[in-house]
Amino acid sequence: MTKTGKLTLLLLLIATVSCKSSEEILQEPLAFEPFYTINDSLKKDPDIENWLKPYREIYEQEMGRRIARANGPLTFGQPESSLGNLATDIIRYRAIHEYQKFVHIAVMNPDGFQLEFEEGDITLGDLYEFMPYDNTLVILEMKGQDVRELADEIAEKGGVPLSGMRMTIVDGKATGVLVDSESLEADKIYLVATSSYVARGGGGFHSMQNGLARHDYSVLIRDIFIDYMRSRREFTPVEDLRIRTR
């Protein structure tokens, strides 16, 4: 292949990858062989190390900045969890601010989060590790019958991070589903906040693709957590039985 052909192929690969979220990229196998293999046989280059040193120091100082404090372990679990509750509550509050209307529900894919928090300081670097993907905020308009399907998907998974909706899981099905303390109405329109990845049906949330309308916002999910935690500073683990099993 000529140099021009190789360059064209590389540009096509870059264009294809750039159309997907980083979460999708990391969950898919590479479609081509890497040009170089990085392993322990490679030695550090002193010139490169010296060139990187001032940038590395700035990076470590910035990422080590304290953003908030956890007054107890914040962890994920099923059917609900302290960190799942906090994460989706934060997303729903921000969605209300962005949309300037009441947002009924927030739901997230638990596999999209990569870190739990021990009691103590939460740094900026922790939050980048917690949400490493560049997914953005999406609000979907969904009919009650599709929210009902969403509830069953949540039940089938055994529970996921959820805000604004309550349910009991019985034999893998959602029962007693309440939104804003009221029973679901099949023809009512509900606003559901989530990430751009989940809104496309990622993580097995196929009901999301039935939305009547989709509102996209450029704000990153990661930045939503950073902004909120900066403003609140302290967090205490809370589980309030929004998802139960029987």
C-alpha positions as CSV (number, residue, x, y, z in Angstrom):
1,M,0.0,0.0,0.0
2,T,1.3,3.5,-0.8
3,K,1.9,6.2,1.8
4,T,-1.2,8.0,0.5
5,G,-3.3,4.8,0.9
6,K,-2.0,4.2,4.4
7,L,-2.8,7.8,5.4
8,T,-6.3,7.5,4.0
9,L,-6.9,4.3,5.9
10,L,-5.7,5.9,9.1
11,L,-8.0,8.9,8.7
12,L,-10.9,6.6,8.0
13,L,-10.2,4.6,11.2
14,I,-9.9,7.9,13.2
15,A,-13.2,9.1,11.8
16,T,-15.0,5.9,12.6
17,V,-13.7,5.8,16.2
18,S,-14.5,9.5,16.8
19,C,-18.2,8.9,16.1
20,K,-18.5,6.6,19.2
21,S,-18.4,7.5,22.9
22,S,-15.3,6.5,24.8
23,E,-17.4,4.0,26.8
24,E,-18.4,2.2,23.7
25,I,-14.8,2.2,22.4
26,L,-13.5,0.6,25.6
27,Q,-16.2,-2.0,25.5
28,E,-15.4,-3.1,22.0
29,P,-12.3,-5.2,20.8
30,L,-9.8,-3.5,18.6
31,A,-10.5,-4.1,14.9
32,F,-6.8,-3.8,13.8
33,E,-3.4,-4.9,15.0
34,P,-1.4,-2.2,16.9
35,F,1.7,-0.8,15.3
36,Y,3.8,-1.1,18.5
37,T,3.8,-3.4,21.5
38,I,4.5,-1.7,24.8
39,N,6.0,-3.9,27.5
40,D,8.6,-4.1,30.2
41,S,11.5,-4.3,27.7
42,L,11.1,-0.6,26.9
43,K,13.4,1.6,28.9
44,K,12.8,5.1,30.1
45,D,14.3,7.8,28.0
46,P,15.9,10.4,30.3
47,D,15.3,13.2,27.8
48,I,11.6,12.5,27.5
49,E,11.3,12.1,31.3
50,N,12.9,15.5,31.9
51,W,10.6,17.1,29.3
52,L,7.5,15.5,30.9
53,K,8.5,16.3,34.5
54,P,7.1,19.8,34.8
55,Y,3.8,18.8,33.1
56,R,3.5,15.7,35.3
57,E,4.0,17.8,38.4
58,I,1.2,20.2,37.3
59,Y,-1.1,17.3,36.4
60,E,-0.5,15.5,39.8
61,Q,-1.1,18.7,41.7
62,E,-4.3,19.5,39.9
63,M,-5.7,15.9,40.1
64,G,-4.8,15.7,43.8
65,R,-7.0,18.7,44.6
66,R,-9.7,18.0,47.2
67,I,-13.2,18.4,45.8
68,A,-15.4,17.0,48.6
69,R,-15.4,14.5,51.5
70,A,-17.3,11.3,52.0
71,N,-18.6,10.8,55.5
72,G,-18.7,7.1,55.0
73,P,-18.0,4.6,52.2
74,L,-19.9,5.3,49.0
75,T,-20.3,2.1,47.1
76,F,-22.4,0.4,44.4
77,G,-24.6,-2.6,45.0
78,Q,-28.0,-4.1,44.3
79,P,-30.9,-3.6,44.4
80,E,-29.9,-0.1,45.3
81,S,-26.7,1.5,46.8
82,S,-25.5,4.7,48.4
83,L,-23.3,5.6,45.4
84,G,-25.9,4.7,42.8
85,N,-28.5,6.8,44.7
86,L,-26.2,9.8,45.0
87,A,-25.0,9.6,41.3
88,T,-28.5,9.5,39.8
89,D,-29.9,12.2,42.2
90,I,-27.0,14.5,41.1
91,I,-27.8,13.8,37.4
92,R,-31.6,14.4,37.9
93,Y,-31.0,17.7,39.8
94,R,-28.7,18.9,37.0
95,A,-31.2,17.9,34.4
96,I,-33.9,19.9,36.1
97,H,-31.5,22.9,36.0
98,E,-30.7,22.5,32.3
99,Y,-34.3,21.8,31.1
100,Q,-36.0,24.3,33.5
101,K,-38.8,21.8,34.1
102,F,-39.3,19.0,36.6
103,V,-37.5,15.8,35.5
104,H,-39.2,12.7,36.8
105,I,-36.5,10.0,36.6
106,A,-32.7,9.5,36.2
107,V,-31.2,6.2,35.5
108,M,-27.6,5.1,34.7
109,N,-25.6,2.1,33.6
110,P,-23.7,0.9,36.7
111,D,-20.9,-0.5,34.4
112,G,-20.2,3.1,33.3
113,F,-18.7,4.0,36.7
114,Q,-15.2,2.8,37.5
115,L,-14.6,3.7,41.1
116,E,-16.1,3.6,44.6
117,F,-15.2,6.1,47.4
118,E,-13.8,5.2,50.8
119,E,-14.5,7.5,53.7
120,G,-12.4,10.6,53.4
121,D,-11.4,13.1,50.8
122,I,-12.6,12.9,47.2
123,T,-10.1,14.4,44.7
124,L,-10.5,15.7,41.2
125,G,-8.4,12.7,40.0
126,D,-10.9,10.4,41.8
127,L,-13.8,11.8,39.9
128,Y,-12.0,11.4,36.5
129,E,-11.4,7.8,37.5
130,F,-15.0,7.4,38.7
131,M,-16.4,8.6,35.3
132,P,-13.6,8.2,32.7
133,Y,-16.0,8.4,29.7
134,D,-16.9,11.5,27.8
135,N,-20.6,10.8,27.8
136,T,-23.0,13.8,28.0
137,L,-26.4,14.5,29.6
138,V,-29.5,13.5,27.7
139,I,-33.2,14.0,28.7
140,L,-35.7,11.8,27.0
141,E,-39.5,12.2,26.8
142,M,-41.0,8.8,27.3
143,K,-44.6,7.5,27.5
144,G,-45.6,5.7,30.7
145,Q,-45.8,2.4,28.9
146,D,-42.2,2.7,27.9
147,V,-41.2,3.7,31.4
148,R,-42.9,0.5,32.5
149,E,-40.6,-1.4,30.1
150,L,-37.7,0.5,31.6
151,A,-38.7,-0.6,35.1
152,D,-38.8,-4.2,33.9
153,E,-35.3,-3.8,32.4
154,I,-34.1,-2.5,35.7
155,A,-35.7,-5.4,37.6
156,E,-34.2,-7.9,35.2
157,K,-30.8,-6.5,36.0
158,G,-31.5,-6.8,39.7
159,G,-31.4,-3.1,40.2
160,V,-29.4,-0.2,38.8
161,P,-28.6,3.4,39.9
162,L,-32.0,5.1,39.9
163,S,-33.6,8.4,41.0
164,G,-37.2,9.6,41.1
165,M,-38.8,6.1,40.7
166,R,-39.5,3.4,43.3
167,M,-40.3,-0.3,42.7
168,T,-40.2,-3.7,44.2
169,I,-38.5,-6.5,42.2
170,V,-40.4,-9.8,42.3
171,D,-39.2,-12.8,40.2
172,G,-37.2,-10.4,38.0
173,K,-40.2,-8.1,37.3
174,A,-41.0,-4.6,38.5
175,T,-44.1,-4.3,40.7
176,G,-45.5,-1.3,42.6
177,V,-43.8,1.2,40.3
178,L,-44.1,4.8,41.5
179,V,-42.9,7.9,39.9
180,D,-42.9,11.0,42.1
181,S,-45.0,9.0,44.6
182,E,-47.7,8.3,42.0
183,S,-48.6,5.2,40.0
184,L,-47.5,5.1,36.4
185,E,-49.9,6.3,33.8
186,A,-49.6,4.6,30.4
187,D,-50.2,7.7,28.2
188,K,-48.5,10.3,30.4
189,I,-45.2,11.8,29.2
190,Y,-42.3,11.4,31.6
191,L,-38.9,13.1,31.5
192,V,-36.0,10.7,32.0
193,A,-32.4,11.9,32.4
194,T,-29.4,9.7,31.5
195,S,-26.1,9.6,29.7
196,S,-25.7,9.7,25.9
197,Y,-24.5,6.1,26.0
198,V,-27.6,4.8,27.8
199,A,-29.9,7.0,25.7
200,R,-28.7,5.0,22.6
201,G,-29.7,1.8,24.3
202,G,-26.3,1.1,25.8
203,G,-26.0,-1.3,28.7
204,G,-29.1,-3.2,27.6
205,F,-31.6,-0.3,28.1
206,H,-33.5,-0.9,24.9
207,S,-36.6,1.0,26.2
208,M,-34.6,4.2,25.9
209,Q,-34.8,4.0,22.1
210,N,-38.6,4.3,22.3
211,G,-38.4,7.9,23.5
212,L,-40.8,10.4,21.8
213,A,-38.2,13.2,21.9
214,R,-34.6,13.6,22.9
215,H,-32.9,16.6,24.3
216,D,-29.1,16.6,24.2
217,Y,-26.8,18.8,26.3
218,S,-23.1,19.4,25.8
219,V,-22.3,19.1,29.5
220,L,-20.3,16.0,30.4
221,I,-21.6,13.6,33.0
222,R,-18.3,13.8,34.7
223,D,-18.4,17.6,35.0
224,I,-21.9,17.3,36.5
225,F,-20.4,15.3,39.4
226,I,-17.5,17.7,39.8
227,D,-19.7,20.8,39.8
228,Y,-22.2,19.3,42.3
229,M,-19.5,17.9,44.7
230,R,-17.7,21.2,44.7
231,S,-20.9,23.0,45.7
232,R,-21.9,20.5,48.5
233,R,-18.4,19.5,49.8
234,E,-19.6,16.7,52.1
235,F,-21.7,13.5,51.4
236,T,-23.1,10.9,53.7
237,P,-24.1,7.5,52.3
238,V,-27.9,7.1,52.1
239,E,-30.1,4.2,51.0
240,D,-33.8,4.9,51.1
241,L,-35.4,1.7,49.8
242,R,-36.2,3.1,46.3
243,I,-35.6,-0.4,44.9
244,R,-36.7,-3.4,47.0
245,T,-36.7,-7.1,46.4
246,R,-39.2,-9.7,47.6
